[in-house]
Amino acid sequence: MEKLKFLLAGNPNVGKSSVFNNLTGMKQHVGNWPGKTVEQKSGSFEFDNYEIEMIDLPGNYSLTPYSVEEQVSRDAIIHEENDAVINIIDAENIQRNLYLTLQIMETGANVVLGINLLDYAEDAGIKINIKKLEETLGVPAVVIDAREGTGLNELIRTSIKAARHPTDNSKGLTYGFELDDHINEVKELFPNLKVGSAPKSWIAVKLLEGDDEVLDLAEESPDKENLRKVTEIRKHLESILNDNIDDAFIDARYGEINGIINKCITKPKSEKSTLTDKIDRIVTNKYLGIPIFLVVIYLVFYLTYTIGGPYQDLIDAGFSALIDYLTPMLGDGLVSSFVLNGVIGGVGSILTFIPIIFILFFLLSLIEDVGYLARAAFVIDRAMYKIMGLSGKAFIPMILGFGCDVTGVMATRTLSNESDRISTMLALPFISCSARIPIYALFTAVFFTQNQTEVTFALYILGMIIAIIVAKTLKGTVFAEESAPFIMELPPYRLPTLKSATLHMWERGSLFIKKAGTIILGTSILVWLLGNLPPGVEEGSINSIIGIIGNAIAPIFAPLGFGFWQAAVALVFGIMAKEIVVSTFGTLFGVGDEGISAVLPTLFTPLSSLSFMVFVLLYVPCFACLGAIKEESNSWKWLGACIAICCITAYVCAFIVYQGGLLLGFT
């Protein structure tokens, strides 16, 4: 069976991911591009005796490498072997989409166009002559409906035909007499320069534009002495065109697009107000936008926990039943302890959250497919930029962080600016995730019975304030560069499909299981080993390794009001998963939750308990979150920075709470 490799390219929100999901289904692999934090999605399927691999490139508006995503897409097209680049175009926004099409054609790629959402364009009064478009561009075009999956067989069949008879699509492009003449002049200066599969014309354009990658390669070529002549040609062009060379090429491309539009497309004389326009007047209103967003997010979380709660309880009951069933069979001893506490207990603590995670991802996929998530980021953009120096996209990972910091960290890959991505990633651990709720509930019930809601709410607010301060500090110092402009297309509102939402849910949810589940299992086994060594000690006692470690570090926490080894051990266990702080107290005291409530007042005071909750809120996030930060940042440096920032911030804030409270006469 012959193998073919297709790249899938297009602007954001054109239906590219729907095409990919419909064609590859569950045969998808998700990872990162080598050396990049940008997600790579690849999938495979069989078609007419061909085994086809498809790579879903990041959504881009151009191939000018201002962002990591643009660099990744350009590198894939030029440097990776491929048989065709399938460019998905939103018919309703074809004029803007064609800019990326021309840039792909410039690379000499074997291009096939997939014209999506033609019915929406026709409803808006836009008529596209597909045959004329094919003739004008010199590339095949196929009408598809990405949501319904219609036209996809013809798209792949056309792509296979194009792969059998590849063409250099850069030959028919023109930039106008002046630019074309000087492009040919530069081509003759560098006959030996090669950049992947790119044609000489593309290399000449990039040399004139001053592209860093191409200039570096030119410096190493036998013709490097001609770079001086390129600089002279560039200055000459700018003087006669009275324009920056980059802008001149941009204008030339749009001039070419205007010519294509005039030949192939008929637009209505007056644009009518669409349903999308009418809805946007309300949901993006500067006064109503944020309240509507808060209501939507509230409903998402309400439905998540309302629907997921019973299933979470069911999984928890299942693990309890499994433990009850295995206990008599395994009896007492190390094997029983390892299986029941180390393996089942550790894995169960994370698997019980699967319904919550999957339902959350499903609902977010629905509102994303509807087109609302782009509006949410749009209405938040201004406030986010003023407060934190971040673009509105950074708010989405923070919202996800209220459910689980791991999913929030994973969502930072949507941020195009690396400084925004790292700043958001390092601020996210301070957002209070759902795993901290059992700790708040236990301590407020014991020490703040009359003010449980107020204290818990204050902790959530404190976490958000600290996250803002950390992000703003990082953007003002380490990442002093300006945030990337927040450019996000607001797609038309569309009915989501169950298949697309389910595939998105599985893609993101399964990644959570792989990353979080394996880390939790490993740390559970490690903690169990430390609690049972050296041999013969009582499990989790002061004489165990974990007890000895806790006793050794306990004095560090004395200025914070909880300088006893049980609290230290609970914090150590809590790094595995924050919920374990409560269960650790139960294990150490040998009593259940009600007994813990009776013992805690002998160890804590109301003030020291508040200090302890503040420390738990702000100190090192769980192992799963740390693992996600390492994976997404692809750097041990940023993981170390996260740990240091969290520890220092937690210690300072808890110290202020406890010592400040003592000065004010609180106990």
Secondary structure, 3 states (H helix, E strand, C coil): CEEEEEEEEECCCCCHHHHHHHHHCCCEEEEECCCCCCEEEEEEEEECCEEEEEEECCCCCCCCCCCHHHHHHHHHHHHCCCCEEEEEEEHHHHHHHHHHHHHHHHCCCCEEEEEECHHHHHHCCCEECHHHHHHHHCCCEEEEECCCCECHHHHHHHHHHHHHCCCCCCCCCCCCHHHHHHHHHHHHHCCCCCCCCCCHHHHHHHHHHCCHHHHHHHHCCCCHHHHHHHHHHHHHHHHHHCCCHHHHHHHHHHHHHHHHHHHHEECCCCCCCCHHHHHHHHHCCCCCHHHHHHHHHHHHHHHHHHHHHHHHHHHHHHHHHHHHHHHHHHCCCHHHHHHHHHHHHHHHHHHCCHHHHHHHHHHHHHHHHHCHHHHHHHHHHHHHHHHHCCCHHHHHHHHHHCCCHHHHHHHHHHCCCHHHHHHHHHHHHHCCCHHHHHHHHHHHHHHCHHHHHHHHHHHHHHHHHHHHHHHHHHHHCCCCCCCCCCCCCCCCCCCCCHHHHHHHHHHHHHHHHHHHHHHHHHHHHHHHHHHHCCCCCCCCCCCCHHHHHHHHHHHHHHHHCCCCHHHHHHHHHHCCCCCHHHHHHHHHHCCCHHHHHHHHHHHCCHHHHHHHHHHHHHCCCCHHHHHHHHHHHCCHHHHHHHHHHHHHHHHHHHHHHHHHHHHCCCC
